[in-house]
Amino acid sequence: MFDRERLCANLNTLLYILGPSSLALLILNLGFYVGPEVASFTNFIIWWIVYIFIAQELLRWTLTPKSLEGLRQHLRTRWFQNLILLVLIGSFIEPRSIDWLQKGFPEASVEDITLAYLGLSQSLVLMAQLIASLRDSNWVARLGLTPSRLIAFSFLVPISLGTLMLKLPRATTEGLSWLDALFTATSAVCITGLVVVDTQYAFTPLGQFIIALLMQAGGLGILTLSMGFGVFFSGGLGVKERIMLSDLFSEKKMGEVGSLLWQIMGLTFTVEAIGAVAIYLSMGHSFQEFDIIAFYWAIFHSISAFCNAGFSLFSEGLTHSTTATNYLFGSSIMLLVFIGGIGFPVLSNLFGCLAARRRGWGGKIVLLTLPTKLILVTTSVILLIGILGLFLTERQQSLASLSGLDALYQSTFYVVTSRTAGFNIWPTEALAHSSAFFMMVLMWIGGSPMSTAGGIKTLTIAIAFLAIRSRITGRDHIEVFGRTIDDGSVIKAFAILSASIGVLFFSIITLSLLNPQLSTFDLAFEAVSAFGTVGLTRGITAELSEWSKMILIVLMYSGRIGFLTIVSTLFLGAQRSNYRLLTERVHIP
């Protein structure tokens, strides 16, 4: 008897086999310079993979139930695969249908698109399944693999893969050392933006594309990406995945995890797409005479801005003459940075409130949560103080040659992006030490929790400030917006503050000893920028010694995932005590 489900399962297994093979061939085809014999052999294999893909997709159509609902279900679950199928068939019938692709990327082909789809999609599906299966693994259970430890280890994966990818011969123009490749990959994944080589000239379009992928992976998180694309390409979200993501997102209701995952993915790609269009139009381009290279440039900067990464395809950054005075371009960058740094939970809460208000009182009532209120108020206060402070300190110094409106615009751009993004439209080294120190405080604070930003986070500084205010006013507990904040949150906030100051203090001293020829203030600025995953520099990154670069790599990594998260992963065997000793008050003057 014909077993339709078993045949479909065998076809899925075939795709799982073709996936890693396709990814390997894609890397060989695009990343290496090969001779004609190897190129001919790989091209032969590539065409066979394309034919197999077409055949199995057409076979699936014959296995689909011959009903309207069956056809709808097939299109709903495999719409992307069928889109690739149509593109392939269209390229066979009319080769000129992909001229737009050849115009922008002459080395790419429709076969490369198929290889990229098979390789990336099936690899992500396998990764999502691997992550889900970790819950059932005995040795992982003995390790006590908590969500924080998963985050710590998951960022090492794209950093390692990114380092290898940036070492591909075709990814760079003149080659790259292993340390510089590791530094660049870490800076991209940890969305920092510090560079030791010129992104515009040191990397080919392939290398720049790899950096964009690493920024996207770092901004969303590899766990979110792998789970999201795994669901996108293979179906629904299982119980194990819901448990893991509920821990990761701090979501109490497992039923809401799937919708939250789609909200994060949908918001990210929608905002980045809108941002890319705005940046493309702001540079004087139009869609009537579409320029794919310019649009690629816009997509790169949109991803970099939303993910708060700070990478630019200009050698001099955004201080380039075409961007420094372009108000529409700068406003687009600032808006992307702000949305990416405010945090996904805050955006979800705001959208929920707006949707509930639009439905009226007859629908579900959604209120602003306490974290949302604290983050919005703290962010507003920091931005207001920062803009006024920088404007007043620099108005008679580096910004003296500008008009009042231009100086205010420069100050606003600096404050918005210095909190974590790292873009600058005015040379950072031109700022006075007082202004640079003020910016170091902003970089240290950073953005909001569960965002693409780094730093100790606005919520941490808000709780610490409220705790100090409560002590000054003689209260033993913190009251804000009609709620009392628990002592555990206060302890964690001050632990993060103390740990970050300690790490920065030790790093600055070490950098000063390793680089006696450089200014200690500039080194301190560099260290805070790396720890806050900002990427601003006073022009000394390329002059640092190799050991200094290693220190910055560690700072970028710890700043992105949190120093306390790293410490918790080092004490895997630590057990919680089930008892409490007698309490005794210690007098602190």
C-alpha positions, 0 to 999 in steps of 0.5 A: 500500500502506498505510504504518502507520509513515509515518502514525504519523510524520505524527501525531507531526509533527502533535503537534510542531506542536500543542505550541508552539501549545498552549503559546502559547495556554495562556500567552495564556489563563492569563497575560493579561487578554484581551477577550471577542472574543479570548477567544472566538477563542482558545477556538475554536482551543483546542477544535479542538486538543482535537478534533484530539488526540482524533482522532489518539489514536483513530486510533492505536488503529486502527493498533495491531496487533490482538494482545495484545502489540501492545495492551500495547506501545501502552498501555506507550508511550502510557499518559499520552496515553491517560489524558488522552484518558480524562479528556477523554472523561469530561468530555464525558460527565459534566462534574461529573467535574472538579469537584475541579479547578474547586474548587481552581483555578477558572480552570483547565479540562480544556482547559487540562490538554490544552494544558499536556500538549501544550505542555510535553510536546512542547516537552520532546521537542523540547528533548531532540532539540535537545540530542541534535542538538548533538553533530552540529552543526559550529559547536557542535563548533568551540565545544568544548561540554563538559558543564560548558559545557552546564550553564552555558548550560542554567541560563540558559534557565529563568532567561530563560523564568522571567523572562518568565513572571513578567512575565505580567500574571496572574502577579503581583498588582500587577506586577513590575519586570524586575529583580525578575522576573530576581532571583526567577527566578534565585533559584528556578532556582538554588534559593536562596530570596532574595526581594525581594518577598513570595511569598505576596502579590506572586504569584498562584497562577499566579506561585507555580506558575511559581516551583515549576516553576523550583525543580524545573527548578533542582533537577534541572537542565534537562538532566536534566529535558528528557532524562528527559521527552523519553524519558518522552514519546517513547521510548528513550534514544539513543546520543548522549543516553547519551554526553552523560548519561554525561559529565554524571553522571560515569558510566563505563558508558553502559549504566547511564546510562538506569537512573541517569536514571530513578533520579534522576527516580523518587527526586525525584518519589517523595520529593517526593510522600511529603514533600507527604503528610507536610506536608499531614498535619502541618498537621492536614488529612486525606484524608477531607475533602480540601483541594486548596488545602492540598495544593497548599501542601504540594506547593510546600513539599515541592518547595522543601525537597527542591530546597533552594530555601527559598521559602515561601508564608508572608510571614514564612517558616516562623517563622509560628506554625503552623509554627515549633513544629510538630515533625512539619512541621519534621522533614518539612522537615529530612528532605527537605532532607537527602535532597535535599542528600546527592547522587544518587550517594550515594543510588544507592550506598546503595540499591545496597548495601541491595539487594545485601545483601537479595539475599545473597551469591549476588547482585552485591556492591556496596560503598560508594564512596570519595566516598560514605564521604567525603560521609557522614563529612563531613556527619555531622561538620559536622552534629554540630559545627554543632548543638552549636556553635549550641546552645551559643552561642545557648542563653543568648542568642536561645534563652534563653526556650525549653526545652532540647528546643525550643532543641535542635530550633531549633539542629538545624533551623537547621544542617540548613537553613542548609547550603543550604536557607534555611528558618528557624523562628527570626528570623535577625536575632535570632542573635548575630554569632558564631552568624551567622558560624558559619552563614556557614561552613556556608552556604559549605560547602553540600551534596554534589556532584550534589545539589540543594544549593549551596556549595563542597560537602562533598567539596571541604572533605573533600579539602582537610582531608585534604590539610592533615592529610597535610602536617602529618603529613609525607606527600606523598600523601593516604590515606583508607579504604584508597585514595590520592586523586590530586593532580588532585582536591586541586588542584581542591579548593583551586582551588574554595576559593581561587576562592570566597573571592576571589569572596566577598571582592570581592562583599562589598567591592562591596556595602559600597560600594554600600550604605553605610547597611547593616551590612557584616556583614549584607551579608557574610551576604547575599553568602555566602547567595547564593553558597551558594544558601541564601537566609537573610537578616538582613532586608536583601534588599529594601533593596539597590540595583539594582546590588547585586541584580545582584551577588547574581544573579551570585553565585546563578548562579555558586554553583549551577553552580560558579565554575570552570565559569563561568571555563571557559566564558569560555575556550572557545578554550583548548587543552590542551598536550601537553607538560610543562616541567622540574620544579623544587621551589619552597621554601614556608616 
